Amino acid sequence: MKIRTISLLSVLAYFSLASCVSDPIRNYSSGHFGSEIGHVERFEIGWYDDANNLDSLSQLATFGFDFTMPYVGRGDVTKLDRYFESAQKTGLGVYLEIPRELVNVRDKALSDFIERYRDNPNLRGWYLYDEPEQKLASRPGILKKAYAEVKNADPTRSVSLVFGILRLAAPYRETMDRLWFDFYPIDAGTPEFAAMRGGRYAEKVLSAGRLANKLGKPLFLILQGYGEGKDGKPQFGRRLPTAAETRYQFYASLLGQPMSLAYWTFYRSRPEWVQGILEPIIRDFRSRFPNGLIYASTVGLLVSGPRCDSIILDNGMGQRWLLIVSRQDEVCSIGLTLPAGATFIAGESVTRLELDPFGTSLLELSSN
């Protein structure tokens, strides 16, 4: 999408999701400025990791994250028992990957695995398969049977699938409760914001939200948290996001109205990036949104200037912010006019916002 300057006031396109306490679903229905369009009781942020990395759990808890999704390999129960013991000490939740070899079995091995861990208080849910749309061994018919067996053994917890190709996810609708989508666009050797230009990142996030709405599934977004390895060389042709890209990636992802965010993957990331760049963004977000996150409509917001996206974020504690995400690759000035009856915290209904390239801004709104 080509970025262009809008010469007249325009109504910003909006997007919405229906309200649900734990698993929000989008319905893109009409509303008014500030009306609730989605409610996440506890907005969590986590990391993929490896079940062998017990020390990672205490680090992630210290950094302020909420859960992990550890790759389990062949699912050695002694290893997993130790992992859950460590998770319980740190308070981190665990989305538990089901070992691949159990998905296609025709005996009780899968249900035995589920029954072994289903009562663990740190278990958040089940991770059935990683990018099944790219493998013949995980066709929808195969996973539908595995999904049924998991739900029979543990009907209360969610079953998730992660996809890398959105257009191939629809046939798996009946094999999951939650849709996860991974997207790692920041390539090695590219200049800053190359992956965001033309609105590519924002459009991908919005597409994920629309697909989740169509399939009737809550959305988890998996963000890029890896690049150069310990040896300084790119992994899988990627580089770590810069500080500005990391902030943009985090806040632009909220445009898709996800239930949770996670980063891939802790054992391929760099501690100095996690602590020095990502952690301050997470802690700043948590200072405003310590628990839940309510998405609200921006219908009626008038915008003058370059293309941007917006959504209202409410912390459920009487405070709400208008999130503005620029699609401009240079410094820009954006005029904002709130609809009648709405004002910013200082009392004005009109403001002009100066944004850096692909900048983001949270503008607090009055509570009345």
N, C-alpha and C positions, 0 to 999 in steps of 0.2 A: 504494500500500500504506500503510495507516494504521500509524503508529508506536505501539506499545503496550509497557507494562512487563510483564515476565514475572515472576510471583511465585515460581515454583518453578525449581529447576535444570533446565536443558534441554540437550540435546545439540545442539551447533551443526551446522547443515547443512553438508555438505562437498561439494567438487567436486574432480575430478582429471583428469589427462591422462597418457597413456602415455609412456614414456620413449623419446626419440629424440635422437641427438646433435645434429643440426642443425635438424631440422624436427619439433618436438614435436607430437603429436596426442593429443587428449583421449579417454579411454575411460570415465570416470566409474565405474571399477571400485572394488570395496571394498578396504580396506587397513587400516592401523593408524596410530596417531598417529606422525607423523614419517617414514612410509614415502614413498619417492620416487614422485612421480606425474607428473613431467615434468622434462626437462633441456634447457636452452638453453645451448649451448656458449659463445656470446657474445651477451649481451643488449645490443642496440644501441638507441640513442635518436637520432632525427634530426629533420629539418625538411623540409617542402615549401619550394620557392623557385622562382625563375625563372632560366633558363639564361643570361639577359643579365647577371645579378648576380654577376660574378666576385669582387667584393670580399667578398661574403657568405661565401665559403668559408673565408677566413682567420678571419673573425669567429666562425663556428660552430665551427671547430677550437679557437680560443682559449677559447670557452665550454665546451668539453668534449663536444661532440656527435660522433656517429660517421658519419652519412651524410646525404645530401640526396636529394630527389626533385624535380628541376627541371622545371618546365613548359617544353616545347621549342618551342611554336608550330608553325611549319611545318618544323622540323627542319633549319635551315640548318647544314650540316656544318662550315663554318668556325667558326661560333659554338660548336658542340658540341665541336669539336677543342680550342678555347681553354678551354672549361669543364673538359674532362678534364685538360688540362695543369695548370690551377690546382688541380684536385682531387688530382692526384698530388703536387703540392708540399705540400699541407696534410695528406695522408693520409686525407682523407674518402672514404668509399665513395659510390657513385652508383647509385640505382635509375633507370634511364633510361626516360623516357616515349617510347613509340612515336608518332610524329606521326600525327594522326588520318587524314590523307589516305592514309596507307599501309595502313591496316587493310582497306580495301575493294578494293584494287587487285588485278588479275589478272595482273600481270607480275612481274618480279623485283625491283621496287623495295623491297619489304619485306625480302626475304632479303638484298639488297645492303646495306640499312641495318644489319641485324643483324650481318652479316659485317664491316662496317666497324669496329664497336665491341666485338665479342664477346671480343677478346683483350686488351682494356684491363684492367690489373690492379686498377683501382679500381671496375670495374663489379660491382655486387652482384647485379643482376638486372634483369628487364624489367617495365615498367609498361605493361600492354597498353591499359587504358582507364579513364577516370575516370567513375564512377557510370553504368555502361552500362545499368542497369535503368531509367533515366529517359529513354532515347533510342531511337528506332526504328532509327537507323542502326547501333546496336550490339546487335542482337538476338543471342541465343545461337548461332544457326546461323552468323551472320556471324563472330562472334568465335571460334567453334570452328575455322573454316578458318584464321584468322589465327594462332591459338594453335599449330596444327599446323605452320604454316610457320615460326614463330619457333623451335619446338622442333627442327625439322628442321635449321635453320641453327645453333642453339646448344643442344644437348641437355643441357648441364651446368648451366645457370643457370635459376633459377626465373622463372615468369611470374606476375604479380600483377594482380588487379583490386581496385578499391576500390568499396565500396557505401555508400550513404546510407540505403537502405531494406532492412533485414535480410530481411524476409519475401519479397523478390523476388530473392534471391541464388541460391537453390537451382537454378534452371534453367541457371545458368552453371557448374555443377560441373566440367564437362569442358573448360572454357575457361581454367582457372587452376590454378596450383600452390599459391598462397597467397591467403588471403582477407584483405583490408584493410577496415576499417570505420571511417567517420568520423562523429563525433558532436559537435556544437557547440551545447550547450544553454543557454549563459549569455547571456540576452537583455539588450539595453540597457534601462535603466530599472528593472530588477528588483533587489530586495534581495539581500543576500548569502545564498547557499545556496538560493535559490528553485528552482534547477534540480536540487537534490539531495533535496529534501524528499519524504517518502513512499517513500524508497528508489529513486526513479526512476533515478538515475544508476547505482547498483549493479546494479539489475535489468537495465538496458540492457547493461551490460558482461557480466553473466552470460549474458544471452541471446546475445550475440555469441560467447561461449565455447561455449555449447551448439550453436549453428549450425555453428561451425567443426568441432566434434566430429562432428556429424551428416554433414557434407560430407567429412570426412576431410582437412581443410586446416589448416595452421598459421595462426595469427591475428596480424595486425598491427592495433593500435589507433591511430587518428589523433585527437589531442586538440586542443582549442581553444586556439590561441595568438594569437588576434587579437581585436580589438574596436574601440576608438577608433583612428582613423588619426592621422597627423601633425597634422591640423587639429583634433584633439580630438573629432571627430564619429564616431558609431558607423558601422561598416562592416557592411552586410548585417543591420542591426538587432541587432548584438551589442556587448557591452562586454567588456573584458579581465577575466579572472578576478582576484579579490583574491588576496592571498598565501595565505590559508587555503583558498580554493577551489582554488587551483593545487596545493597539497599534497594536498588530498583527491582531486582529479581524477587526479593521478599515481598515488597509492597504491591508490585504489579500482580503477583500471584493471588492476592486477595480479591482482585477483580473477578476471578472465577468463582468466588465465594466457597472456598474449600472448607471442609470440616476440620482438617489438620494439614500441617506441612511436615515434610521430612527431607533430610539431606542424604545424598549418596556420595560417598560412603565414608564412615569415620576412619577405617583402616587405610584408606587411600588419600585422606586429607592431610593437611599440615597443621600441627598444634598451634603454630603462630598465626595461621589464618583463622582458625576457629576462635582462638582467644582474642586476637588483636582486631579482627575485622567483623566476624559474625556475631560474637557474643555481645558486643556493645549494642548492636542493632536489636537483638533479641531482648536484652534487658531494658532498652528504651521502650520497646513495644510493650513489654510486661508492666512497665510503670504505669501505662494507661489502661491496659487490658490484662489484669492479673488472673482472670478466670475465664468467664464467658465472653462471647463475641456475637453481637447482633448486627446483621447486615440490614441496611435501610436504603430506601429508594432515593434517587436524586431527580425524580421527575419534577420538572419546572425550573431546574437550575439553568440559568442563561450564561453562556460562555462566549467571550470574544477573544480572538487570537488563535494561535496554532492549536492543532489537534491535541486533545488530552482525554483521559478517561477519569471517571469519578465513581465513588460509592461512599455512603455514610457508614461509619463504624461506631457502634455503641457498646460501651462496656457493661451495660446492665446495672450500673450504679449511679445513674443520673448524669453521665457525661457522654458526649458523642462528638465525633470529629468528621469533617468532610475530607476525604482522601482524594487528592489530585495527583494523577500520574501523567507526566508529559510524554509525548511521542516525538518530541523535537530533538534533533541532534545538535542543537546550539542553544545558548542562553535565550530565553524567551520571556515575554510578558503576557500574562493571561488575565483578562477581566472576568470577574465572577459577580453575578447578580442573583441573590437568593429570591425565591418567590415571596409573596406577601405573607407576613406573619413570622417569617424565619429571619434570624439575625445571628451574626457571629458573636462570640463571647463579649466583645467590646461594645456591642450594641448596633453595629452597622450591618446593613444588608447588602452593601456593595463594597468590593475590594479589588485591588489589582495585585497580582502575585508574580514575583520574579522567580523563575525557575532555572536551575542549571540544566545542561544537556541531560535529557532523560531523568529529570529531577522529580522528586516526590515531596508532597507537603501534606501535613495534617493540620487542618484549621479547626479549632474548637468552636462548636456551635453553642448558642445559649440553650438552656434547658427548657425554656417556656415554649 
